[in-house]
Amino acid sequence: MPVYVIAQITITDRARYGEYEAGFPEVFAKYRGELLAVDESPRLIEGEWPFTRTVLIRFPDEDEANRWYASPEYQAIARHRFAAARTNAVLVNGIA
């Protein structure tokens, strides 16, 4: 069953976040994920959305999503995101 990573990000240091962005494509390509959306201007239709970036990623299954997130390569670049942004991220099950 597919799973989705939904991330709500508030970038606090654009230059440092750029270091994360620079390394992301190479690392991400090693896993079977698909980057579906990256938006810094989502249109609010209800509630509040105080984030500067929203990301939606699809993986074929939870194991692959976990392999990507826990991989040493991803964690090496994620340290830049940890230092440059506040992130809420969830893994949600898709509909089979």
KADA-V69438 format. One record per pair of residues at least 6 apart in sequence whose ideal C-beta (glycine too) atoms are under 6 Angstrom apart, sorted by the first residue. I is the first residue (numbers start at 1). GAP is how many residues later the second one is. D is the distance in whole Angstrom. If there is no record, write none. Layout:
[[I	GAP	D] [I	GAP	D]]
This chain:
[[1	92	6] [1	93	6] [1	95	5] [2	56	6] [2	58	6] [2	92	4] [3	56	5] [3	59	5] [3	62	5] [3	88	6] [3	90	6] [4	54	5] [4	88	5] [4	90	6] [5	52	4] [5	86	6] [6	50	6] [6	84	5] [7	48	4] [7	80	6] [7	82	4] [8	43	4] [8	46	6] [8	80	4] [9	42	6] [9	44	4] [9	76	5] [9	78	5] [10	41	5] [10	42	5] [10	76	5] [11	6	5] [11	41	5] [11	74	5] [12	73	6] [13	71	4] [16	64	6] [16	67	6] [16	68	4] [17	67	4] [17	68	6] [19	61	4] [20	57	6] [20	60	4] [20	61	4] [23	54	4] [27	46	5] [27	47	5] [27	50	6] [31	33	6] [31	37	4] [32	28	5] [32	32	5] [33	24	5] [33	26	5] [33	35	6] [34	24	5] [35	22	6] [36	20	4] [36	22	6] [37	19	4] [38	17	5] [39	15	5] [40	13	5] [42	12	5] [59	6	4] [65	26	6] [68	6	6]]
